[in-house]
Amino acid sequence: MHQLRICLDYILSPLSRLWIFICAIGLRYSHLRVGRLSIWGPRSVITVCGPAVQRLCDLDAELHRRLTEHERVWIYYDPEQLHDMPSWRLFTINDRFISWNSDGVIARLVYIAFKLPAFHWRVIRAEDAAAARAAQGSVVAQTRLWLEAHNFPRLLSESFSDP
């Protein structure tokens, strides 16, 4: 059963990227690509994300490298919901982060950069659920500490706390 789930994961991942690409073209989304990082969204979102990616490089070159060189990461705009699919390297950014402008986009990028290595496995099995919850808590804590260390708005950094 585990082998089947892994095979399906490797098949569904490229199909989901293709679906996002088709939807992005249909919605006339713009595309920002920095190394291996791709961001899809309306032009207004891309104009916020471009400078934010560059500012992240200025703030923390290692995190920037992790997102742009080590992994092929796709981020697409969904105005309402956040989706994290770390095994497929697919994430969303929503209006909550865009409303913070560059600070919000950077916060989301930092979260994604910490989440990628924490969820390196392709399929989370039922017996891995406790480890996944612990890893998620660690990612949220690391993101909050990073934001606080780089003097981001307190309200934004406090949004990264365990529920």
C-alpha positions as CSV (number, residue, x, y, z in Angstrom):
1,M,0.0,0.0,0.0
2,H,2.8,2.4,0.9
3,Q,4.5,1.7,-2.5
4,L,1.2,2.5,-4.3
5,R,0.9,5.8,-2.4
6,I,4.5,6.8,-3.4
7,C,3.8,5.9,-7.0
8,L,0.6,8.0,-7.0
9,D,2.5,10.9,-5.4
10,Y,5.1,10.9,-8.2
11,I,2.3,10.8,-10.8
12,L,0.0,13.4,-9.2
13,S,2.8,15.9,-8.5
14,P,3.5,16.7,-12.2
15,L,-0.2,16.6,-13.0
16,S,-1.0,19.1,-10.3
17,R,1.7,21.5,-11.6
18,L,0.3,21.1,-15.1
19,W,-3.2,21.9,-13.8
20,I,-1.9,25.0,-12.0
21,F,-0.1,26.1,-15.2
22,I,-3.3,25.7,-17.2
23,C,-5.4,27.6,-14.6
24,A,-2.8,30.4,-14.4
25,I,-2.9,30.8,-18.2
26,G,-6.7,30.8,-18.1
27,L,-6.7,33.4,-15.3
28,R,-4.1,35.4,-17.2
29,Y,-1.8,35.3,-14.2
30,S,1.7,36.7,-14.6
31,H,4.8,34.7,-13.8
32,L,7.8,35.6,-11.7
33,R,10.8,33.2,-11.9
34,V,13.9,33.6,-9.8
35,G,16.2,30.6,-10.2
36,R,14.0,27.6,-9.5
37,L,11.3,29.6,-7.6
38,S,8.2,30.3,-9.6
39,I,5.4,32.6,-8.4
40,W,2.1,32.8,-10.3
41,G,-0.5,35.5,-9.7
42,P,-2.1,38.7,-11.0
43,R,0.2,41.4,-12.0
44,S,-0.5,43.3,-8.8
45,V,0.7,40.3,-6.7
46,I,3.8,39.8,-8.9
47,T,4.7,43.5,-8.4
48,V,4.7,42.9,-4.7
49,C,6.5,39.6,-4.8
50,G,9.4,40.7,-7.1
51,P,10.9,43.2,-4.7
52,A,10.2,40.9,-1.7
53,V,12.3,38.1,-3.2
54,Q,15.1,40.5,-3.7
55,R,14.8,41.9,-0.2
56,L,14.9,38.4,1.2
57,C,18.2,37.9,-0.6
58,D,19.5,41.1,1.1
59,L,18.2,40.0,4.6
60,D,19.2,36.3,4.4
61,A,21.1,35.0,1.4
62,E,21.1,31.4,2.6
63,L,17.3,31.3,2.8
64,H,17.1,32.9,-0.6
65,R,19.4,30.3,-2.0
66,R,17.3,27.5,-0.4
67,L,14.2,28.8,-2.3
68,T,15.8,29.7,-5.6
69,E,18.6,27.1,-6.1
70,H,18.0,24.0,-4.0
71,E,14.4,23.2,-4.8
72,R,11.9,23.7,-7.6
73,V,9.2,25.6,-5.7
74,W,5.9,26.8,-7.1
75,I,3.8,29.4,-5.3
76,Y,0.5,30.5,-6.8
77,Y,-1.9,33.1,-5.7
78,D,-5.2,32.1,-4.1
79,P,-7.0,35.1,-2.7
80,E,-8.6,33.3,0.3
81,Q,-6.9,30.0,1.2
82,L,-3.5,28.8,2.0
83,H,-2.4,25.4,0.8
84,D,0.9,23.7,1.7
85,M,1.9,20.7,-0.3
86,P,5.6,20.4,0.7
87,S,6.1,17.0,-0.8
88,W,5.1,18.4,-4.2
89,R,6.8,21.8,-3.6
90,L,3.5,23.6,-4.2
91,F,2.3,26.5,-2.0
92,T,-0.1,29.3,-2.1
93,I,0.0,32.9,-1.0
94,N,-3.2,34.7,-0.2
95,D,-4.5,38.2,0.4
96,R,-3.6,38.0,4.1
97,F,0.1,38.0,3.3
98,I,-0.2,40.3,0.3
99,S,-1.9,43.0,2.5
100,W,1.4,43.2,4.4
101,N,3.1,44.0,1.1
102,S,6.8,43.0,1.0
103,D,6.8,42.0,4.7
104,G,4.0,39.6,4.3
105,V,5.5,38.0,1.2
106,I,8.8,37.6,2.9
107,A,7.1,36.0,5.9
108,R,5.5,33.5,3.6
109,L,8.7,32.8,1.8
110,V,10.6,32.3,5.1
111,Y,7.9,29.9,6.3
112,I,8.2,27.9,3.0
113,A,12.0,27.9,3.2
114,F,11.8,26.3,6.7
115,K,9.0,23.9,5.8
116,L,10.8,22.4,2.8
117,P,13.6,20.6,4.7
118,A,11.2,19.7,7.6
119,F,8.9,17.8,5.3
120,H,11.4,16.0,3.1
121,W,9.4,12.8,2.9
122,R,7.1,12.3,-0.1
123,V,4.1,10.7,1.7
124,I,3.1,11.2,5.3
125,R,1.8,7.9,6.7
126,A,-0.6,7.6,9.6
127,E,2.3,6.5,11.9
128,D,4.2,9.7,10.9
129,A,1.4,12.0,12.0
130,A,2.9,12.9,15.4
131,A,6.3,13.6,13.8
132,A,4.6,15.8,11.2
133,R,2.8,17.8,13.9
134,A,6.0,18.3,15.8
135,A,7.8,19.3,12.5
136,Q,5.0,21.8,11.8
137,G,5.4,23.4,15.2
138,S,9.1,23.7,14.7
139,V,8.6,25.4,11.3
140,V,6.2,27.9,12.8
141,A,8.5,28.6,15.7
142,Q,11.5,29.1,13.4
143,T,9.6,31.4,11.2
144,R,8.5,33.5,14.1
145,L,12.0,33.7,15.5
146,W,13.4,34.7,12.1
147,L,10.8,37.5,11.7
148,E,11.5,38.8,15.2
149,A,15.3,38.7,14.7
150,H,14.9,40.8,11.5
151,N,12.6,43.3,13.1
152,F,9.4,42.5,11.2
153,P,6.1,44.0,12.5
154,R,5.2,42.3,15.8
155,L,1.6,41.6,14.7
156,L,3.0,39.7,11.6
157,S,5.5,37.7,13.6
158,E,2.9,36.8,16.2
159,S,0.7,35.4,13.5
160,F,3.2,32.5,13.4
161,S,2.4,30.9,16.7
162,D,1.0,27.5,17.6
163,P,-2.8,27.5,17.6
